[in-house]
Each structure stands twice: as structure tokens, then as C-alpha cells.
Amino acid sequence: MLSPDHSSATHDETAIVDEAMMSRRSVRAFLPTPVDEATIRDILEVAARGRGLHTCAQAAFAPYHRQIRPVLGISENDIVVCGMALGYEDESKPENYLRTDREPVNGFATFLK
């Protein structure tokens, strides 16, 4: 299990996040319809940040799902669409400070009252 040192979550919430992050069970075992990859990735990224961890989604794994299947023990009916590095950010590395310019929200969204 991940160390709870960086968490403000309750013990039960932490256990649920740890179980989700450490298990290899398919989401389909719990839901009647599949959950899209982006939603799962977003949930894991937010859960990791809540534990003081950082993530890096890596779609470069996707073309290698045939080679990855036996290592992960996943079915022939499933494919790997994304890998994710999980760990603590090395704050001494300059690449971790790269910030790109972003369009302000009001440049592409309209909020109605």
C-alpha cells in the first residue's frame, strides 16, 4: 500500500484508492458498461495527487498491447491503451518546471447566468 503520509483522506477512502490503484481487476467486473479510458485516467491522476504523488500518462505503450498482455495477465479481449508512471516528482529537475502558455478559459468558453 502507498504511504498515507501525504493524504488528508480518511483511512477508508485511502484503502479504496489503494485497492483501485494496486489491483489489476477490470472495471468491467463492477459496471454493466465499460468506462472510457480518459475517465479512468483522470480519476487515477486526481487520486494520486490527493496522495502527494505525480503521474505521467504514456500512450506510447498502446501499440505493444500484445507484448504487454502476458506481463499484466490481461485477457486476449483487452488491449492496453495507456500506461501511467506513478511516483514522486523530482523537484531538482528543470523538466518538471516546464509550463506552457494556455488560452484563458474565457477565450474558448462562454458562461451563462
C-alpha positions as a Markdown table, in Angstrom:
| # | Residue | x | y | z |
|---|---|---|---|---|
| 1 | Met | 0.0 | 0.0 | 0.0 |
| 2 | Leu | 1.0 | 3.6 | -0.6 |
| 3 | Ser | 2.2 | 5.5 | 2.4 |
| 4 | Pro | -0.6 | 7.7 | 3.8 |
| 5 | Asp | 1.9 | 10.5 | 4.9 |
| 6 | His | 0.7 | 12.9 | 2.1 |
| 7 | Ser | -3.0 | 12.2 | 2.4 |
| 8 | Ser | -5.8 | 14.2 | 4.0 |
| 9 | Ala | -8.3 | 11.4 | 3.2 |
| 10 | Thr | -9.8 | 9.1 | 5.8 |
| 11 | His | -8.5 | 5.6 | 6.3 |
| 12 | Asp | -11.5 | 4.1 | 4.4 |
| 13 | Glu | -11.0 | 6.5 | 1.5 |
| 14 | Thr | -7.3 | 5.7 | 1.4 |
| 15 | Ala | -7.9 | 2.0 | 1.4 |
| 16 | Ile | -10.3 | 2.3 | -1.5 |
| 17 | Val | -7.9 | 4.4 | -3.6 |
| 18 | Asp | -5.0 | 2.0 | -2.7 |
| 19 | Glu | -7.2 | -1.0 | -3.8 |
| 20 | Ala | -8.1 | 0.6 | -7.1 |
| 21 | Met | -4.5 | 1.6 | -7.8 |
| 22 | Met | -2.9 | -1.7 | -6.8 |
| 23 | Ser | -5.4 | -4.2 | -8.2 |
| 24 | Arg | -5.4 | -5.4 | -11.8 |
| 25 | Arg | -9.2 | -6.1 | -12.0 |
| 26 | Ser | -11.1 | -4.9 | -14.9 |
| 27 | Val | -13.5 | -2.1 | -14.4 |
| 28 | Arg | -16.0 | -4.1 | -16.4 |
| 29 | Ala | -16.2 | -6.6 | -13.5 |
| 30 | Phe | -18.0 | -3.9 | -11.5 |
| 31 | Leu | -20.1 | -2.0 | -14.0 |
| 32 | Pro | -22.6 | -3.0 | -16.7 |
| 33 | Thr | -20.9 | -0.9 | -19.4 |
| 34 | Pro | -17.2 | -0.1 | -19.9 |
| 35 | Val | -15.9 | 3.2 | -18.5 |
| 36 | Asp | -13.9 | 5.2 | -21.1 |
| 37 | Glu | -10.1 | 5.3 | -20.7 |
| 38 | Ala | -9.9 | 9.1 | -20.2 |
| 39 | Thr | -12.3 | 8.9 | -17.2 |
| 40 | Ile | -10.3 | 6.2 | -15.6 |
| 41 | Arg | -7.0 | 8.0 | -16.2 |
| 42 | Asp | -8.4 | 11.3 | -14.8 |
| 43 | Ile | -9.7 | 9.5 | -11.7 |
| 44 | Leu | -6.3 | 7.9 | -11.1 |
| 45 | Glu | -4.4 | 11.2 | -11.7 |
| 46 | Val | -6.6 | 13.0 | -9.2 |
| 47 | Ala | -6.4 | 10.2 | -6.6 |
| 48 | Ala | -2.6 | 10.2 | -6.9 |
| 49 | Arg | -2.3 | 13.9 | -6.4 |
| 50 | Gly | -4.5 | 13.5 | -3.3 |
| 51 | Arg | -1.8 | 11.2 | -2.0 |
| 52 | Gly | 1.0 | 13.6 | -2.9 |
| 53 | Leu | 2.1 | 11.6 | -5.9 |
| 54 | His | 2.5 | 12.6 | -9.5 |
| 55 | Thr | 1.6 | 10.8 | -12.7 |
| 56 | Cys | 2.6 | 10.8 | -16.3 |
| 57 | Ala | 0.2 | 9.1 | -18.8 |
| 58 | Gln | 2.1 | 7.3 | -21.6 |
| 59 | Ala | 0.1 | 6.4 | -24.7 |
| 60 | Ala | 3.3 | 5.1 | -26.3 |
| 61 | Phe | 2.5 | 1.7 | -24.7 |
| 62 | Ala | -0.6 | 1.3 | -26.8 |
| 63 | Pro | 1.0 | -0.3 | -29.9 |
| 64 | Tyr | 2.6 | -3.0 | -27.7 |
| 65 | His | -0.5 | -4.5 | -26.1 |
| 66 | Arg | 0.3 | -8.0 | -27.4 |
| 67 | Gln | 3.6 | -8.0 | -25.7 |
| 68 | Ile | 2.3 | -6.4 | -22.5 |
| 69 | Arg | -0.8 | -8.7 | -22.1 |
| 70 | Pro | 1.2 | -11.7 | -20.7 |
| 71 | Val | 3.1 | -9.5 | -18.3 |
| 72 | Leu | -0.1 | -7.9 | -16.9 |
| 73 | Gly | -2.1 | -11.1 | -17.1 |
| 74 | Ile | -4.9 | -9.4 | -19.0 |
| 75 | Ser | -7.3 | -11.2 | -21.4 |
| 76 | Glu | -6.8 | -11.6 | -25.2 |
| 77 | Asn | -10.0 | -9.5 | -25.5 |
| 78 | Asp | -8.4 | -6.4 | -23.8 |
| 79 | Ile | -5.8 | -4.0 | -25.0 |
| 80 | Val | -3.5 | -1.6 | -23.3 |
| 81 | Val | -4.4 | 1.9 | -24.4 |
| 82 | Cys | -2.2 | 3.8 | -21.9 |
| 83 | Gly | 0.4 | 3.3 | -19.3 |
| 84 | Met | 1.0 | 5.5 | -16.4 |
| 85 | Ala | 4.1 | 6.3 | -14.4 |
| 86 | Leu | 3.3 | 7.0 | -10.7 |
| 87 | Gly | 5.7 | 8.4 | -8.2 |
| 88 | Tyr | 7.1 | 11.5 | -6.5 |
| 89 | Glu | 8.2 | 14.4 | -8.7 |
| 90 | Asp | 11.9 | 15.2 | -8.6 |
| 91 | Glu | 11.8 | 18.9 | -7.9 |
| 92 | Ser | 15.5 | 19.3 | -8.7 |
| 93 | Lys | 14.9 | 18.5 | -12.4 |
| 94 | Pro | 14.2 | 21.5 | -14.7 |
| 95 | Glu | 11.9 | 19.5 | -16.9 |
| 96 | Asn | 9.4 | 19.4 | -14.0 |
| 97 | Tyr | 9.1 | 23.1 | -14.2 |
| 98 | Leu | 8.0 | 23.4 | -17.8 |
| 99 | Arg | 4.8 | 25.3 | -18.1 |
| 100 | Thr | 3.2 | 26.1 | -21.4 |
| 101 | Asp | 1.1 | 29.1 | -22.3 |
| 102 | Arg | -2.6 | 28.3 | -22.1 |
| 103 | Glu | -5.6 | 30.0 | -23.7 |
| 104 | Pro | -7.6 | 31.7 | -20.9 |
| 105 | Val | -10.9 | 30.0 | -20.2 |
| 106 | Asn | -12.9 | 33.0 | -21.4 |
| 107 | Gly | -11.1 | 32.7 | -24.7 |
| 108 | Phe | -12.9 | 29.4 | -25.5 |
| 109 | Ala | -15.9 | 29.2 | -23.1 |
| 110 | Thr | -19.0 | 31.2 | -22.5 |
| 111 | Phe | -20.6 | 31.1 | -19.1 |
| 112 | Leu | -24.3 | 31.7 | -19.0 |
| 113 | Lys | -26.1 | 33.2 | -16.0 |
